[in-house]
Structures are given as structure tokens and as C-alpha cells.
Amino acid sequence: MELRHLRYFCVAAEEMHIHRAAERLGMAQPPLTQQIKALEAELGLKLFARAGRGVALTEAGRLFQAEAKSILEHVERATILARRVASGHVGRLRVGFTESASFSPVFTRTFAAFRAKWPGVELELEEAHTETQVERLRQGRLDAGFIRPPIPAGSPIQFEALASDAMMAAVPLGHRLARKKSTSLKELASERFVGYARRRGTGLSDAVIAACRRAGFEPRIVQQAPQLSSTINLVAASVGIAIVPARMRYVRPESVAFVKLSAVDLHAQLGIAYSLAERSNTVRNLVETALSFRAR
């Protein structure tokens, strides 16, 4: 039994006339009659009985009509849903983000625009370090992630840059550099540093350490913080200083001074990452939305 057999039967049952049903289906009457007889033979019962110039449903035919219509309606709903999923209008997205990414306008604008355009897509957001996100993308446990490079060489991950934020020195208000407009990395060589989120050569922390080494010193990290926001809190408590994205200057401005770094090309890049094997239109829609807000 095929779906077309059910469609033929339902149209004939609605018309109660084989000739009119055939015209509605755009086919000749004899083939339609043959298809209905074949369906009756497969079921082993009569669906129609003659009634004047037309036909009438048997008791079995009336029951079969109700079930056949239900099957066709389910198939139509499934078809519509499948097409909406394939087009990216319906589905579920698992998206990771670093804590610092949530401070970026491109991050907030992306999700506001995405939710407005594709309200049928369920978003599952998960905060995690860059390295954790890269691993989960590789494992298929995330669909996309807002991360800060560098990422491990050879990772099967596509990265699209979205924004670049200059790095600044965060110091307690009473610090000797607090009133300066700018400072160099070399001037920080003797300072105690608050580090953050360093794992295995990925993410923003390693870029900061590499820049200090290029400036001729190894930063003396006296405390590790799990997140950038807690780094700022530790700076406020005079545990040490930190080098953070300029976007963080909106955190604790009443107790922390943010000083520009001169003569150094040190930026916190933010981008969206996804697996090279990813072919989902839902992911593509998210990436294209993010790219529409890319800083120029």
C-alpha cells in the first residue's frame, strides 16, 4: 500500500463519484478505478458500493476514510516540519560562549536578531572556556561557539572573526599607574599578575603571556581566576594587576583603573566557531547573523 492509494481513495470518498474524483486528480477514470480495486483487494474488503450514478462508502470504507485522512494529515505535517527544519526555521542550536564574549555588542545583537528572525529555533546557551568549546565542537556536543583565538592547530574547526578589542592594563585605583593614560608592557615587568583561564595553549590568556615574553619578561602570576569578571574583582582587591580586553572597563570602574597599552599590538579577538563538517542551515543562519554585525 502506498500513500497515493490513500490519496486516491480519500478523493473518491469525498466526491462519491469516480469520474469526478478522476478529474480532480488529473487522471483518467479507468486507472483510478483499477487503483481503488487494487486497494480493496489488498485489504480484502469492499470500500465502496454502487449508489445510483455514483458510489457510497461501506461501513468499512467510512472507518478506513477517517484513518486514511489522519495518516495523510500526519504525513503533511511531517513534510512541512521537515522542510522547516531543513531551511533552518525550526530546530535546536547548542551554542557556547566565553564569559568575556557576553560583554561584546556583536554577541548580544546576534542573539537578539536571531531570535526575532527564527523564533522556532530553540537555543541552548552554555558558558565555557575556548578550549572546552573547541573540544565540544569537535565531539559534536556543540553546534557553534563564540570563542577567542588562538585555537589548537589542526582542529577541524572553522573560525570567523567578528570583533577585535584592544587590551588594557587593569590596576587598583591606588596603583602607581592608575592616573596614567597609557603604559608599555615593559613597565609591567615587575608587577604581580592575576591570570585567568589558562589551559593548554588556547584562548586569550596565552596571547597575553606570549606578548609579555616578546616584551622580554615572564609575567609573575600570583593568582589564577576562573573568569575575566573575577579577575577584575581580584584586581580591585589589590591582589595584582591584569591585562584584559577594553570591554571589561565597564566592570568595577569605581575601584579599578584601566590603562591603555602602548607600542604593542595586543588585541582580544572574538569570533564564531563551528565544525568544518557542519552542514546545518540552522547553524549557517546563526553564523550569517553574527557576520552581519561584524565590526568593520
N, C-alpha and C positions, 0 to 999 in steps of 0.2 A: 504494500500500500504506500502511495506517495502523496505528498501534500497536494499535488494538482488534482488528485482524485477527490480529496476532501473539498477543494475549492469548486470543482465541477458540481459535486453533489449539493453543496450549500447554495449555489446559484440556482440550480434546478429546483431545490426545495423552496427557495424564496419566490421564484417565478411561477411555480406549479405548472410549468409548460415547457416542454423540452425544446421546442423550436425557439421560443423567446429567450430561453436560457442560452442556447447556442449563439444566437445573435449578440447577446450581451457579452458572451465570452469571445466573440470574434472567430467562431469556428463553425463548421458545417454540422447539421443535426445528426447525421449518421455516426460520425466519430464520437460525439458526445453520448449518444445512446449506447454505443459499444463500451465506452469508459464506465458508464454507470452500471451496465450489465456485468462488466468485469469486477467492479467493486462489490456488487451483490453476490457474485459467485465466490469471491474471496471471503466474504463474511458468512456465506451460506444462508442468506435470508433475503427477503424482498424489502426494499426500502420504499418503493413506490407502487401504487396501484392505479389502474386507469380510472379516470373520472371525467366522463364526457370527452371533450376535445383535449383536455389537459391531464394532469396526474395529481394524485393525492398521496400524502405520506402515510405509510402504515404506522402502527403503534411503535414498532421497532425503529422505523425511519424517523419519527419525531424525537425519540430518545437519542438516536445517533446524530441528528441535526444539532441538538443542544451541545453534545460533547465535541462534535466536529468544529462548531463555531468557536468553542472555548479553546480548542487546540490552535486554530488559525489566529485567534486574537493573541494567544501567548507567543506564537511564532512572530507575529508582527511587532509585539512589544520587545521581544528579544532582539529582533533585527534593528529596531530603532535604537535600543540601548547599545548594541554592539557598534553601530555606526557612530553614536555619540562618544563612546569610549575611544574608538579608533581616531576620531577627529580631535580628541583631547578635551572635549566639553564635559566629560564625566570621568571619574576615576579617583585615584588616591595617590598623593605625592608625599614621599618621605624626604624631608629637606633638613639638612644640618646647617648649623651656623656657629661661628665663633662668637664669644661674648662681645668682643670689640666690633664685630660686624653689625651688631644690633644698634650701634650708635651712628651708623652711616645712613645718610638720607637715601642712597640708592637701594639699600636693603628695605627700609620701610616703604618707600614708594613702589618698589617692585611688588610687594605682597598686597598693598592696597589696590593697585591696578589689577593684579592677577585675580584677586577675589571678586572684584567688580565685574571683570570680563568673563570669568569662568567660575561662577558660583557653585556649579555642580561638582567641582573637584574638591575633594577633602584633603586638607593639608595637615600633615603630622610634622611638627617642628621639633627639632632636637638640638640642644646646645652641646657642642663638643669641640675639642681641640682640632686643629687642622689635621694632624697625623691620624687621629681617630676617625675623622670623616673620610680621609683618603682610604683607609683600610676598609671602612664600611661600604664605601662606593665600590671598591674592588670586589668585595664579597656579595654585592647586590643587596645590602641591607639599607642603603640609602639610594635615592634616585638622583639627588643633586645636593650640593653643599656650597655655602658661602665661606670661603677659606682665604687665608693669607699665605702666599708662597714664601719660601720655596717649598716644592713638594718633591718627594723622592724621585730620582732619575729612573726612567724606565717604567714608571707607573702607567697603567692603561687608563689614564685619566685625561680628559680634555679640560683645559682651563681657559676661561675667557675673562680678561681683566675688565674691571668695572670702574674702579676709582683708585686714586693714589693720594695718600695723606702724608704730609711731611711729619717727621719725627721731632719731638721736643724733649727737653730735659725737664722732668718734674722734680721740684725740690721743695722742702718745707719753707714756709713763709719767712722763717728766721735765718735761712741759709745765706751764705755769703753771695750766692749768685741770684738770689730771689729778685733783686731790683735791676738786674741786667736785662737788656733787650735780647742779647744773644751771647752764645758761648761756643767754644770749639770742643770737640771730643777730647782733645789732649788736656784741656783744663779739668777734665773729669777723671783723669787717670788715678788720682789719689783718693777718690770718693768710694764710699761703701754703696754698693748697688743692691736694689731689690729686683730680683729676676722673676720671670713668670713662664710657666707652661713650656719648659724646655723638655723635649723627649729625645727623639732620635734624628736630629738634623732636619726637622721640618718646622715650618711656622715662623712667626715674627721674631721670637726670642733669639733664634740662631742668626738672623740677619743683623741684629743689634750686636751680638758678640763678635761676629765677623767684622763689623765696621770698627769696633774698638780695637781689634787686633791689627787692622790695617792702619789705625792711628798710632800703633806702637805700644799698646798695653793690653793686658788681660784684665777684664773687669773683675773686681773683688766683690763677688756676690755673697752677701751676708744673710740673705733670706730669700726663699722662693715663695712666690704667691701663686695660687691656682688660677687666678683670673686677673685681667687688667684692672678691673674696678677695685679688687682687693689690693693690688699693687699700689694704687693711688692712696688708699686708706693707710697703708704702711708708710708711705712717704709722708703723709700728714702726721703720722705718729713719730716722725724723725728716725725711723729705723734705717733709712738710707734714701738715695735718690733713684730715679728710674728714667729710662728713655722710652717714651710712649708715643703713640700716634697723636697728632694735634687735636683730633676729635675728642680726646679724653680731657681736654682742658675745661670741659663743661662739668666735670666730676670734681667735687670738693674745691671749687675755686676760692672758697672762704679760708682755706687752710693750706693750699698748695699753689705754688707759683710755677708757671710753665714758661720755659726759656727756649728761644729758637736756637737751633744748632747751625753754626756757620761752617762754610768750607767743607761740607760733607754731603754727598748725595745719598741720603738715607730716607727712604720712604716706606710707608706701610701700604702695600698694595692689597687691594681687596678684589676678589673675583668670584665667579660661579664655576663650579667644577661638576663634571658628570662623566660617566663611563663612556669610553670610546665606542663600546658595543651598544650603547643605548639608542633605541630607535623609536621610543615612545613619543607620540605627538604631544602628550601632556607635558613631558619634560621639555620638549622643544618650545612649547608655548611659554613655559616659565623662563627659559633661557632668553628667548626673544624679548620677553617683557623686561627682564633685567637689563639686557643690552640697550633697550630703548631709553634707559635712564643713565647710561654710561657717561661718566664725566668726560668732557672734551676740553 
